[in-house]
Amino acid sequence: MGDTIGQRELRNDSGAIMRRVEQGESFTITRGGRPVADLVPHARPESPQRTLGDLQADFRGLPAVDEARWRSEREQIDELLGDDDPLTG
């Protein structure tokens, strides 16, 4: 971890310490000389957020749905578990 600081120092110098954390530093916070917490920079996502275009490209790569097979499987499941369609019942 990085520097070790006491709870009192964190309380008294929180602004300066938070600026250091924003710059990438990490701290172990102690109370009574015993480590009780780690203060670390917030983890940033490793990859940028995906766009709608990315998702559409992924879906285009999926195999087509066999509608007859899907309906058959759904009917089998409905017979077993009951119809859960709110519009039919």
Secondary structure, DSSP 8 states (H G I E B T S, - for coil): --EEEEHHHHHHTHHHHHHHHHTT--EEEEETTEEEEEE------SS----HHHHHHHHHTS----HHHHHHHHHHHHHHH----TTT-
